[in-house]
Amino acid sequence: MFDYIIIGAGPGGLGLAYSLNDGKRKIAIIENDKWGGTCPNYGCDPTKVMMAVVEAKARVENLKNQGITGELSLDWKGIRGRKLTITDPLEEKTLAGLQKSGITTLYGTASFTTTGEIQVADKVYKARNYIIATGTRPRQLDIVGKEFLKTSNDFLALEEMPRKVTFIGTGSVSLELAQIAHATGAEVTVIASGDLEIGHFDKEIGEVFLNQLKAEGIVFKENINISKVEKSIDGFVITDKNAHQLLTDLVIAGVGRIANIDSLNLEAVGVKADQSGVFVDEFLQTSHPKIYALGDVISKNQGHFTPVSDFEGRYLRENLVSADRHPIHYPVIPAVIFGATKLAQVGQLEGEGIKLKSFDLSSWYTYKRINDPVAKMKVAVNDANEIVGAVTVSSVADEVINLLMILIQQKINLSEFDKMISAYPTVASDLGYFY
């Protein structure tokens, strides 16, 4: 009998397992893929390790002929080799860390039994509480030739970069991998099934971001609904319902993700869910009183980001061991699409009493100093002179949005901000002007 069994060894599940492991409780964690989950193995970490090289080259090129001469080129094998060195050892380290801590590790696919226990292979395990943290996986298109479609996981495993690469979808996964592929020499096309825009981001600033990617040489095609992928002598032929065709060497489907719940046998324990994930209440409790969920596997409006999973894990730890339960309250959550140029957004941009201000930052010293090719911002300020939302595009948008997140979360108005002094010249030293 365990006190807690956690299904899924991603960042959220791992954090919860360690925080519950006080030497008195019996904790088990189950994984059926790579220890560490999506982020360190298939997602954020390997992608950003590769992107760092792309960013470095772009930063140098922005200052070319301004004291920098010579040519730079990126090598896919070198970038991939860097990724293998930095992120691939994490799986082994994750497993070793769990075993050293005394947490029981079970490898295999978990499913609930009708008696409310967990079965892995031919063994059954029982716990006082169960936590589902199985995350998500890339969603596939149900079209003719779907077997020829590859995923982001496949992209990261490529030994060589094909000459022509096509991405279906305009989400963050497609747009980030498209930049890496293009920077390493591929001819890249991104296909949107509808109008060309980035969901969940401000349309105007999102368009600035897309225009920068176009200027760099990435080709975008909109209102193309793919119906078929066929293998040919020269590669793969993509066809839409209007007989539009595109020849490519590799097709990556970046059309969202679906929850990893198929094998859990949730019906056996009455846990309600749909393709978006497991339904939970304000305590992250499912429809079964002893089963909770955290992370991307939850059907929710909050972003499916690693820090959100971490936050939910910390919340659950506190609530599971305390007699005084309280509902989860999410802070403001920033979203970023990374690249040489980044798109970032946080908070709310509209509402009663909110004034939206627009800034062209390209002439500001912070951006002129590094010769940033594009730098724009929208900031939402309320009647109390507090920043409540922002969206920005630039090479340092990720740093800016995190600082703005703090101002928003702490409700720091201009008079309070003016009591602080930031180092200059940095993105922090610009913040006061956005009020």
WOCOR-V679367 format. One record per pair of residues at least 4 apart in sequence whose C-alpha atoms are under 7 Angstrom apart, sorted by sequence separation. I is the first residue (numbers start at 1). J is the second residue. D is the distance in Angstrom with one decimal. If there is no record, write none. Layout:
# WOCOR-V679367
i & j & d
I & J & D
I & J & D
This chain:
# WOCOR-V679367
i & j & d
9 & 13 & 5.2
10 & 14 & 5.9
11 & 15 & 6.0
12 & 16 & 6.3
13 & 17 & 6.1
14 & 18 & 6.3
15 & 19 & 6.2
16 & 20 & 6.1
17 & 21 & 6.1
21 & 25 & 6.1
31 & 35 & 6.5
36 & 40 & 6.2
37 & 41 & 6.4
38 & 42 & 4.9
39 & 43 & 4.3
40 & 44 & 6.4
42 & 46 & 6.5
43 & 47 & 6.0
44 & 48 & 5.9
45 & 49 & 6.1
46 & 50 & 6.4
47 & 51 & 6.1
48 & 52 & 6.0
50 & 54 & 7.0
51 & 55 & 6.1
52 & 56 & 6.1
53 & 57 & 6.3
54 & 58 & 6.3
55 & 59 & 6.1
56 & 60 & 6.4
57 & 61 & 6.2
58 & 62 & 6.1
59 & 63 & 6.9
60 & 64 & 6.4
64 & 68 & 4.9
65 & 69 & 5.8
75 & 79 & 6.3
76 & 80 & 5.9
77 & 81 & 5.9
78 & 82 & 6.2
79 & 83 & 6.4
80 & 84 & 6.2
81 & 85 & 6.2
82 & 86 & 6.3
83 & 87 & 5.7
84 & 88 & 5.0
89 & 93 & 6.4
90 & 94 & 5.9
91 & 95 & 6.4
92 & 96 & 6.2
93 & 97 & 6.0
94 & 98 & 6.4
95 & 99 & 6.3
96 & 100 & 6.0
97 & 101 & 6.2
98 & 102 & 6.6
99 & 103 & 5.8
112 & 116 & 6.1
113 & 117 & 5.3
119 & 123 & 5.6
120 & 124 & 6.4
142 & 146 & 6.3
150 & 154 & 5.9
151 & 155 & 6.4
152 & 156 & 6.4
153 & 157 & 6.5
154 & 158 & 6.5
170 & 174 & 5.8
171 & 175 & 6.3
172 & 176 & 5.9
173 & 177 & 6.1
174 & 178 & 5.8
175 & 179 & 6.4
176 & 180 & 6.6
177 & 181 & 6.1
178 & 182 & 6.1
179 & 183 & 6.0
180 & 184 & 6.3
181 & 185 & 6.6
182 & 186 & 4.8
192 & 196 & 6.0
202 & 206 & 5.8
203 & 207 & 6.0
204 & 208 & 6.6
205 & 209 & 6.4
206 & 210 & 6.3
207 & 211 & 6.0
208 & 212 & 6.3
209 & 213 & 6.6
210 & 214 & 6.3
211 & 215 & 6.1
212 & 216 & 6.3
213 & 217 & 6.6
214 & 218 & 4.9
231 & 235 & 6.0
232 & 236 & 5.4
239 & 243 & 5.8
240 & 244 & 5.3
266 & 270 & 6.1
267 & 271 & 6.1
273 & 277 & 5.5
274 & 278 & 6.6
280 & 284 & 4.9
281 & 285 & 5.5
285 & 289 & 6.8
294 & 298 & 6.1
304 & 308 & 6.9
305 & 309 & 6.6
306 & 310 & 6.3
307 & 311 & 6.1
308 & 312 & 6.2
309 & 313 & 6.1
310 & 314 & 6.3
311 & 315 & 6.2
312 & 316 & 6.1
313 & 317 & 6.2
314 & 318 & 6.5
315 & 319 & 6.3
316 & 320 & 5.7
317 & 321 & 6.4
318 & 322 & 6.1
338 & 342 & 4.8
350 & 354 & 6.0
363 & 367 & 6.9
364 & 368 & 5.9
365 & 369 & 5.6
367 & 371 & 5.9
368 & 372 & 6.3
381 & 385 & 5.9
382 & 386 & 5.5
393 & 397 & 5.6
396 & 400 & 6.5
397 & 401 & 6.0
398 & 402 & 6.4
399 & 403 & 6.6
400 & 404 & 6.3
401 & 405 & 6.0
402 & 406 & 6.6
403 & 407 & 6.7
404 & 408 & 6.1
405 & 409 & 6.0
406 & 410 & 5.9
407 & 411 & 5.8
408 & 412 & 6.7
412 & 416 & 5.9
413 & 417 & 6.2
414 & 418 & 6.0
415 & 419 & 6.9
425 & 429 & 6.3
8 & 13 & 6.0
9 & 14 & 5.4
36 & 41 & 6.9
38 & 43 & 5.5
39 & 44 & 4.9
40 & 45 & 4.8
41 & 46 & 6.7
63 & 68 & 6.4
64 & 69 & 6.0
98 & 103 & 5.5
99 & 104 & 6.7
112 & 117 & 5.6
113 & 118 & 6.1
119 & 124 & 4.3
141 & 146 & 6.4
169 & 174 & 6.3
170 & 175 & 6.1
181 & 186 & 5.5
182 & 187 & 6.1
201 & 206 & 6.2
213 & 218 & 5.8
214 & 219 & 6.1
231 & 236 & 4.5
232 & 237 & 6.7
239 & 244 & 5.5
240 & 245 & 6.8
266 & 271 & 5.2
273 & 278 & 4.2
280 & 285 & 5.0
281 & 286 & 6.5
286 & 291 & 5.8
293 & 298 & 6.5
337 & 342 & 5.6
338 & 343 & 6.8
362 & 367 & 5.8
363 & 368 & 5.7
367 & 372 & 5.3
381 & 386 & 5.4
382 & 387 & 6.5
392 & 397 & 6.0
407 & 412 & 5.1
412 & 417 & 6.3
424 & 429 & 5.7
21 & 27 & 6.6
39 & 45 & 5.9
40 & 46 & 6.6
99 & 105 & 6.9
112 & 118 & 4.7
113 & 119 & 6.7
118 & 124 & 5.6
119 & 125 & 6.2
182 & 188 & 5.8
197 & 203 & 6.6
230 & 236 & 5.5
231 & 237 & 6.3
239 & 245 & 4.6
272 & 278 & 6.3
273 & 279 & 5.3
280 & 286 & 4.5
285 & 291 & 6.3
286 & 292 & 5.3
319 & 325 & 5.4
336 & 342 & 6.9
337 & 343 & 5.1
361 & 367 & 6.9
362 & 368 & 6.3
381 & 387 & 4.4
382 & 388 & 6.7
422 & 428 & 6.0
423 & 429 & 6.3
6 & 13 & 6.3
111 & 118 & 5.6
112 & 119 & 6.2
117 & 124 & 6.7
118 & 125 & 5.1
167 & 174 & 6.0
181 & 188 & 7.0
229 & 236 & 6.6
230 & 237 & 5.1
238 & 245 & 5.4
239 & 246 & 6.7
272 & 279 & 5.8
279 & 286 & 6.0
285 & 292 & 4.3
286 & 293 & 6.8
336 & 343 & 5.6
337 & 344 & 6.4
349 & 356 & 6.8
380 & 387 & 5.8
381 & 388 & 5.7
422 & 429 & 5.2
110 & 118 & 6.3
111 & 119 & 5.4
117 & 125 & 6.0
118 & 126 & 6.3
198 & 206 & 6.2
229 & 237 & 5.7
230 & 238 & 6.6
237 & 245 & 6.5
238 & 246 & 5.1
284 & 292 & 5.7
285 & 293 & 6.5
296 & 304 & 5.1
336 & 344 & 4.3
380 & 388 & 5.6
110 & 119 & 5.6
111 & 120 & 6.8
117 & 126 & 5.0
197 & 206 & 6.8
229 & 238 & 4.7
237 & 246 & 5.6
238 & 247 & 6.4
284 & 293 & 5.8
335 & 344 & 5.6
336 & 345 & 6.6
380 & 389 & 4.9
17 & 27 & 6.7
110 & 120 & 4.9
178 & 188 & 6.5
197 & 207 & 6.8
228 & 238 & 6.0
229 & 239 & 6.3
237 & 247 & 4.6
284 & 294 & 6.8
335 & 345 & 5.4
362 & 372 & 6.9
379 & 389 & 5.9
380 & 390 & 6.0
109 & 120 & 5.7
228 & 239 & 5.2
236 & 247 & 5.7
237 & 248 & 6.5
334 & 345 & 5.7
335 & 346 & 6.4
379 & 390 & 4.3
108 & 120 & 5.8
226 & 238 & 7.0
227 & 239 & 6.0
228 & 240 & 6.6
235 & 247 & 6.8
236 & 248 & 5.3
334 & 346 & 4.4
362 & 374 & 6.2
378 & 390 & 5.5
379 & 391 & 6.6
108 & 121 & 6.6
138 & 151 & 6.5
226 & 239 & 5.8
227 & 240 & 4.9
235 & 248 & 5.8
236 & 249 & 5.9
295 & 308 & 6.8
296 & 309 & 7.0
315 & 328 & 6.9
333 & 346 & 6.1
362 & 375 & 5.1
378 & 391 & 5.3
226 & 240 & 4.2
227 & 241 & 5.8
235 & 249 & 4.7
295 & 309 & 4.2
332 & 346 & 6.8
361 & 375 & 5.0
377 & 391 & 5.8
378 & 392 & 6.3
225 & 240 & 5.3
226 & 241 & 6.7
271 & 286 & 6.1
272 & 287 & 6.3
294 & 309 & 6.3
332 & 347 & 5.8
360 & 375 & 6.4
361 & 376 & 5.3
377 & 392 & 4.2
417 & 432 & 7.0
224 & 240 & 6.1
225 & 241 & 6.4
259 & 275 & 6.2
271 & 287 & 5.2
360 & 376 & 4.7
376 & 392 & 5.6
377 & 393 & 6.6
258 & 275 & 6.1
259 & 276 & 5.9
270 & 287 & 6.7
271 & 288 & 5.8
295 & 312 & 6.8
359 & 376 & 5.7
360 & 377 & 6.6
376 & 393 & 5.4
258 & 276 & 6.0
259 & 277 & 5.0
270 & 288 & 6.4
294 & 312 & 5.9
359 & 377 & 5.0
375 & 393 & 5.5
376 & 394 & 6.8
414 & 432 & 6.9
269 & 288 & 6.9
278 & 297 & 6.1
279 & 298 & 6.3
294 & 313 & 6.7
358 & 377 & 5.8
359 & 378 & 6.2
375 & 394 & 4.5
9 & 29 & 6.6
277 & 297 & 5.0
278 & 298 & 4.7
279 & 299 & 5.7
358 & 378 & 4.5
374 & 394 & 5.6
387 & 407 & 6.8
388 & 408 & 5.3
8 & 29 & 6.7
9 & 30 & 6.5
165 & 186 & 6.4
169 & 190 & 6.8
277 & 298 & 4.7
278 & 299 & 5.4
357 & 378 & 5.5
358 & 379 & 6.5
387 & 408 & 5.6
414 & 435 & 6.4
3 & 25 & 6.0
4 & 26 & 6.8
5 & 27 & 6.0
6 & 28 & 6.2
7 & 29 & 5.8
8 & 30 & 5.5
9 & 31 & 5.6
164 & 186 & 5.5
165 & 187 & 6.2
166 & 188 & 5.8
167 & 189 & 6.3
168 & 190 & 6.0
169 & 191 & 5.8
170 & 192 & 6.1
277 & 299 & 4.2
356 & 378 & 6.7
357 & 379 & 5.2
372 & 394 & 6.9
3 & 26 & 5.2
4 & 27 & 5.2
5 & 28 & 4.8
6 & 29 & 4.6
7 & 30 & 4.9
8 & 31 & 5.1
163 & 186 & 4.9
164 & 187 & 4.7
165 & 188 & 5.0
166 & 189 & 4.8
167 & 190 & 4.7
168 & 191 & 4.9
169 & 192 & 5.3
276 & 299 & 5.1
356 & 379 & 5.7
357 & 380 & 6.3
372 & 395 & 6.6
2 & 26 & 5.0
3 & 27 & 6.1
4 & 28 & 6.5
5 & 29 & 5.7
6 & 30 & 6.3
7 & 31 & 6.6
162 & 186 & 6.4
163 & 187 & 6.1
164 & 188 & 6.1
165 & 189 & 6.5
166 & 190 & 5.8
167 & 191 & 6.2
168 & 192 & 6.5
356 & 380 & 4.4
2 & 27 & 6.0
11 & 36 & 6.3
161 & 186 & 6.9
355 & 380 & 5.5
356 & 381 & 6.5
386 & 411 & 6.1
2 & 28 & 7.0
9 & 35 & 5.7
10 & 36 & 4.6
11 & 37 & 6.7
196 & 222 & 5.4
354 & 380 & 6.1
355 & 381 & 5.3
386 & 412 & 6.1
9 & 36 & 5.4
10 & 37 & 3.7
171 & 198 & 6.5
195 & 222 & 5.5
354 & 381 & 5.5
355 & 382 & 6.2
386 & 413 & 4.4
400 & 427 & 6.1
9 & 37 & 5.7
10 & 38 & 6.6
170 & 198 & 6.2
194 & 222 & 5.8
195 & 223 & 5.7
354 & 382 & 4.4
385 & 413 & 5.4
386 & 414 & 6.9
50 & 79 & 5.7
189 & 218 & 6.1
190 & 219 & 6.2
191 & 220 & 5.9
192 & 221 & 6.1
193 & 222 & 6.0
194 & 223 & 4.1
353 & 382 & 5.6
354 & 383 & 6.7
385 & 414 & 6.4
188 & 218 & 5.4
189 & 219 & 4.7
190 & 220 & 4.8
191 & 221 & 4.9
192 & 222 & 4.6
193 & 223 & 4.7
194 & 224 & 6.8
353 & 383 & 5.7
188 & 219 & 6.2
189 & 220 & 5.7
190 & 221 & 6.3
191 & 222 & 5.9
192 & 223 & 5.9
193 & 224 & 4.7
349 & 380 & 5.3
192 & 224 & 6.2
193 & 225 & 4.8
50 & 83 & 6.4
191 & 224 & 6.7
49 & 83 & 6.0
182 & 218 & 6.9
46 & 83 & 5.7
260 & 297 & 6.6
259 & 297 & 5.1
348 & 388 & 6.0
349 & 389 & 5.2
46 & 87 & 6.0
347 & 388 & 5.8
348 & 389 & 4.5
349 & 390 & 6.6
45 & 87 & 6.8
347 & 389 & 4.0
346 & 389 & 5.5
347 & 390 & 6.5
283 & 327 & 5.0
346 & 390 & 5.5
282 & 327 & 5.0
283 & 328 & 6.0
345 & 390 & 5.7
346 & 391 & 6.5
41 & 87 & 6.8
282 & 328 & 5.7
345 & 391 & 4.1
40 & 87 & 6.4
41 & 88 & 6.8
344 & 391 & 5.6
345 & 392 & 6.4
344 & 392 & 5.4
387 & 435 & 6.6
343 & 392 & 6.0
344 & 393 & 6.4
343 & 393 & 4.6
385 & 435 & 6.8
342 & 393 & 5.6
343 & 394 & 6.9
341 & 393 & 6.9
342 & 394 & 5.5
341 & 394 & 5.2
342 & 395 & 5.5
344 & 397 & 5.8
341 & 395 & 4.3
342 & 396 & 6.9
343 & 397 & 6.3
344 & 398 & 6.2
381 & 435 & 6.6
36 & 91 & 5.9
340 & 395 & 5.8
342 & 397 & 5.6
346 & 401 & 6.8
379 & 434 & 6.6
35 & 91 & 5.0
342 & 398 & 6.8
345 & 401 & 6.6
34 & 91 & 6.2
344 & 401 & 6.3
36 & 94 & 6.1
35 & 94 & 6.1
346 & 405 & 6.6
366 & 425 & 6.4
35 & 95 & 6.1
366 & 426 & 6.4
366 & 427 & 6.5
336 & 398 & 6.4
334 & 401 & 6.9
334 & 405 & 6.9
332 & 405 & 6.8
28 & 103 & 5.7
29 & 104 & 6.3
30 & 105 & 6.1
31 & 106 & 6.5
32 & 107 & 5.6
27 & 103 & 5.4
28 & 104 & 4.4
29 & 105 & 5.2
30 & 106 & 4.7
31 & 107 & 5.1
32 & 108 & 4.4
27 & 104 & 6.2
28 & 105 & 5.8
29 & 106 & 6.2
30 & 107 & 5.7
31 & 108 & 5.9
32 & 109 & 5.2
332 & 409 & 6.2
30 & 108 & 6.9
31 & 109 & 7.0
331 & 409 & 6.6
174 & 254 & 5.3
148 & 229 & 6.9
173 & 254 & 6.2
77 & 159 & 6.8
166 & 248 & 6.5
77 & 160 & 6.7
144 & 227 & 6.6
145 & 228 & 5.8
146 & 229 & 6.8
165 & 248 & 6.0
171 & 254 & 6.8
76 & 160 & 6.8
143 & 227 & 5.6
144 & 228 & 4.7
145 & 229 & 4.7
164 & 248 & 5.2
165 & 249 & 5.9
166 & 250 & 6.1
167 & 251 & 5.9
168 & 252 & 6.2
169 & 253 & 6.8
76 & 161 & 6.4
143 & 228 & 5.8
144 & 229 & 6.3
145 & 230 & 5.9
164 & 249 & 5.1
165 & 250 & 4.9
166 & 251 & 4.9
167 & 252 & 4.8
168 & 253 & 4.9
169 & 254 & 5.1
163 & 249 & 6.7
164 & 250 & 6.6
165 & 251 & 6.2
166 & 252 & 6.2
167 & 253 & 6.0
168 & 254 & 5.5
169 & 255 & 5.1
162 & 249 & 6.1
167 & 254 & 6.5
168 & 255 & 6.6
162 & 250 & 6.9
152 & 252 & 6.8
150 & 251 & 6.0
151 & 252 & 5.3
149 & 251 & 5.5
150 & 252 & 4.7
151 & 253 & 5.6
149 & 252 & 5.9
150 & 253 & 6.1
151 & 254 & 6.9
149 & 253 & 6.2
76 & 184 & 5.6
74 & 183 & 6.7
75 & 184 & 5.9
74 & 184 & 5.2
42 & 153 & 5.6
140 & 253 & 6.7
139 & 255 & 6.2
139 & 256 & 5.6
138 & 256 & 6.2
139 & 257 & 4.6
138 & 257 & 4.3
139 & 258 & 5.6
13 & 133 & 5.7
137 & 257 & 5.3
138 & 258 & 6.4
12 & 133 & 7.0
136 & 257 & 5.9
137 & 258 & 5.6
5 & 127 & 6.1
136 & 258 & 5.2
137 & 259 & 6.5
4 & 127 & 5.5
136 & 259 & 4.2
137 & 260 & 6.5
2 & 126 & 6.2
3 & 127 & 5.2
4 & 128 & 6.1
5 & 129 & 6.6
6 & 130 & 5.9
7 & 131 & 6.1
8 & 132 & 6.8
135 & 259 & 6.0
136 & 260 & 5.0
1 & 126 & 5.2
2 & 127 & 4.4
3 & 128 & 5.0
4 & 129 & 5.0
5 & 130 & 4.9
6 & 131 & 4.7
7 & 132 & 5.0
8 & 133 & 4.8
135 & 260 & 5.8
1 & 127 & 5.4
2 & 128 & 6.6
3 & 129 & 6.4
4 & 130 & 5.7
5 & 131 & 6.4
6 & 132 & 6.2
7 & 133 & 5.5
8 & 134 & 4.4
54 & 180 & 6.6
134 & 260 & 5.7
6 & 133 & 6.8
7 & 134 & 6.1
51 & 180 & 6.4
54 & 183 & 6.4
209 & 343 & 6.5
201 & 345 & 6.8
111 & 263 & 6.0
112 & 264 & 5.9
111 & 264 & 4.1
112 & 265 & 5.5
116 & 269 & 6.0
110 & 264 & 6.0
111 & 265 & 5.4
112 & 266 & 6.5
114 & 268 & 4.8
113 & 268 & 6.2
114 & 269 & 6.1
112 & 268 & 6.5
112 & 269 & 6.9
130 & 290 & 6.2
131 & 291 & 5.7
132 & 292 & 6.1
133 & 293 & 5.9
135 & 295 & 6.3
136 & 296 & 6.1
179 & 339 & 6.7
129 & 290 & 4.8
130 & 291 & 4.8
131 & 292 & 4.6
132 & 293 & 4.4
133 & 294 & 5.4
135 & 296 & 4.7
136 & 297 & 5.9
176 & 337 & 6.8
128 & 290 & 6.9
129 & 291 & 5.9
130 & 292 & 6.2
131 & 293 & 5.1
132 & 294 & 6.4
133 & 295 & 6.0
135 & 297 & 4.4
176 & 338 & 6.1
134 & 297 & 6.0
176 & 339 & 6.2
133 & 297 & 6.3
172 & 337 & 5.5
209 & 393 & 6.4
205 & 392 & 6.8
205 & 393 & 6.8
39 & 306 & 6.9
12 & 294 & 6.9
58 & 340 & 5.9
12 & 295 & 6.1
55 & 339 & 6.5
55 & 340 & 4.5
54 & 340 & 6.4
51 & 339 & 6.4
11 & 306 & 6.7
15 & 310 & 6.6
12 & 309 & 4.6
16 & 313 & 5.0
20 & 317 & 6.3
11 & 309 & 6.9
12 & 310 & 4.7
15 & 313 & 6.2
16 & 314 & 6.5
19 & 317 & 6.6
11 & 310 & 6.4
13 & 313 & 6.8
12 & 313 & 5.3
16 & 317 & 6.1
63 & 371 & 6.5
62 & 371 & 5.9
62 & 372 & 6.7
